Amino acid sequence: MSALEQHLADYLTLRRSLGHELAEAAWLLPGFVAYLDAHGSHTVTVEAALGWASRPGREPLSGPGG
């Protein structure tokens, strides 16, 4: 388990302990962490987030209301 994966697990555990369901975060964030790990990133940056969100072949997320 990478450091980012451990931080994500800790983050989700903390937020759930505070009463948040985090269904979308628990579904999306592991993919983002895997992207960061694959690119050798040790921190979350705006550049990395934009790269992950705009990668080719990615299915767009549907917003509220489908």
Backbone as numpy.savetxt, mean C-alpha at the origin, in Angstrom:
# Nx Ny Nz CAx CAy CAz Cx Cy Cz
10.46 -11.29 5.68 9.61 -10.11 5.68 10.51 -8.87 5.68
10.26 -7.99 4.73 11.05 -6.76 4.65 10.64 -5.80 5.76
11.47 -4.79 5.97 11.15 -3.77 6.97 9.84 -3.06 6.63
9.64 -2.77 5.34 8.39 -2.10 4.95 7.18 -3.01 5.19
7.32 -4.31 4.93 6.22 -5.23 5.20 5.89 -5.27 6.69
6.93 -5.24 7.53 6.71 -5.23 8.98 6.04 -3.93 9.41
6.48 -2.81 8.85 5.86 -1.52 9.17 4.39 -1.51 8.74
4.10 -2.09 7.59 2.71 -2.16 7.13 1.88 -3.01 8.08
2.39 -4.16 8.47 1.66 -5.02 9.40 1.40 -4.30 10.71
2.41 -3.58 11.21 2.25 -2.82 12.45 1.21 -1.71 12.28
1.25 -1.02 11.14 0.31 0.05 10.85 -1.13 -0.47 10.83
-1.34 -1.57 10.10 -2.69 -2.13 10.01 -3.19 -2.62 11.36
-2.30 -3.23 12.13 -2.68 -3.70 13.47 -3.08 -2.53 14.36
-2.29 -1.48 14.34 -2.59 -0.30 15.15 -3.92 0.32 14.75
-4.11 0.54 13.45 -5.34 1.18 12.99 -6.55 0.32 13.30
-6.43 -1.00 13.16 -7.55 -1.89 13.49 -7.85 -1.84 14.98
-6.82 -1.73 15.81 -7.02 -1.66 17.25 -7.75 -0.38 17.65
-7.69 0.62 16.78 -8.39 1.88 17.02 -9.79 1.88 16.42
-10.20 0.73 15.85 -11.56 0.58 15.37 -11.77 0.77 13.88
-10.72 0.89 13.12 -10.85 1.07 11.67 -10.87 -0.29 10.98
-11.73 -0.46 9.98 -11.79 -1.72 9.24 -10.66 -1.85 8.23
-10.38 -0.80 7.51 -9.26 -0.76 6.57 -9.31 -1.80 5.47
-10.50 -2.14 5.00 -10.63 -3.16 3.96 -9.84 -2.79 2.71
-9.97 -1.56 2.25 -9.26 -1.14 1.03 -7.76 -1.05 1.28
-7.36 -0.50 2.41 -5.94 -0.37 2.71 -5.28 -1.74 2.81
-5.95 -2.68 3.46 -5.39 -4.03 3.60 -5.29 -4.73 2.26
-6.09 -4.31 1.30 -6.06 -4.90 -0.03 -5.02 -4.22 -0.92
-4.90 -2.90 -0.82 -4.01 -2.14 -1.70 -2.57 -2.03 -1.22
-2.38 -1.78 0.06 -1.05 -1.46 0.55 -0.02 -2.59 0.40
-0.39 -3.87 0.53 0.63 -4.89 0.30 1.22 -4.84 -1.12
0.41 -4.50 -2.10 0.92 -4.36 -3.46 1.86 -3.19 -3.60
1.56 -2.11 -2.91 2.43 -0.93 -2.92 3.76 -1.27 -2.25
3.71 -1.95 -1.12 4.93 -2.34 -0.42 5.76 -3.29 -1.30
5.12 -4.22 -1.97 5.84 -5.12 -2.88 6.52 -4.34 -4.00
5.82 -3.33 -4.52 6.39 -2.46 -5.55 7.63 -1.74 -5.01
7.51 -1.18 -3.81 8.65 -0.48 -3.21 9.83 -1.43 -3.01
9.55 -2.62 -2.49 10.62 -3.61 -2.27 11.28 -4.00 -3.59
10.48 -4.20 -4.63 11.01 -4.60 -5.93 11.90 -3.52 -6.55
11.63 -2.27 -6.18 12.41 -1.15 -6.72 13.50 -0.69 -5.76
13.70 -1.43 -4.68 14.77 -1.11 -3.75 14.52 0.13 -2.91
13.27 0.55 -2.81 12.94 1.73 -2.01 12.78 1.32 -0.55
13.35 2.11 0.34 13.25 1.83 1.76 12.30 2.80 2.47
11.84 3.79 1.73 10.89 4.76 2.27 9.80 5.04 1.25
8.70 5.53 1.73 7.59 5.92 0.86 7.85 7.34 0.40
7.80 7.55 -0.90 7.97 8.89 -1.46 6.81 9.17 -2.42
6.61 10.43 -2.70 5.59 10.81 -3.67 5.92 10.21 -5.03
7.19 10.26 -5.40 7.61 9.71 -6.69 7.29 8.22 -6.80
7.57 7.48 -5.74 7.29 6.04 -5.74 5.78 5.78 -5.80
5.01 6.55 -5.05 3.55 6.39 -5.06 2.98 6.67 -6.44
3.48 7.71 -7.10 3.01 8.02 -8.45 3.43 6.94 -9.44
4.63 6.41 -9.29 5.09 5.34 -10.15 4.23 4.10 -10.01
3.90 3.76 -8.77 3.05 2.60 -8.50 1.64 2.81 -9.05
1.09 3.98 -8.81 -0.28 4.26 -9.22 -0.44 4.36 -10.74
0.63 4.70 -11.43 0.51 4.90 -12.88 1.23 3.82 -13.69
1.55 2.70 -13.06 2.27 1.65 -13.78 1.39 1.05 -14.88
2.00 0.64 -15.97 1.25 0.06 -17.09 0.54 -1.23 -16.69
-0.63 -1.44 -17.26 -1.39 -2.65 -17.03 -2.18 -2.67 -15.74
-2.12 -1.61 -14.99 -2.83 -1.52 -13.73 -4.29 -1.21 -13.99
-5.18 -1.94 -13.31 -6.61 -1.66 -13.45 -6.96 -0.45 -12.61
-7.71 0.48 -13.16 -8.11 1.65 -12.37 -9.08 1.22 -11.26
-8.97 1.91 -10.14 -9.89 1.65 -9.03 -11.19 2.38 -9.28
-12.26 1.77 -8.88 -13.55 2.46 -9.01 -13.76 3.29 -7.75
-14.28 4.46 -7.92 -14.55 5.34 -6.79 -15.88 5.04 -6.17
-16.31 5.91 -5.29 -17.61 5.72 -4.66 -18.74 5.61 -5.70
-19.59 4.66 -5.50 -20.69 4.48 -6.43 -20.37 3.58 -7.60
-19.15 3.02 -7.63 -18.80 2.04 -8.65 -18.15 2.64 -9.80
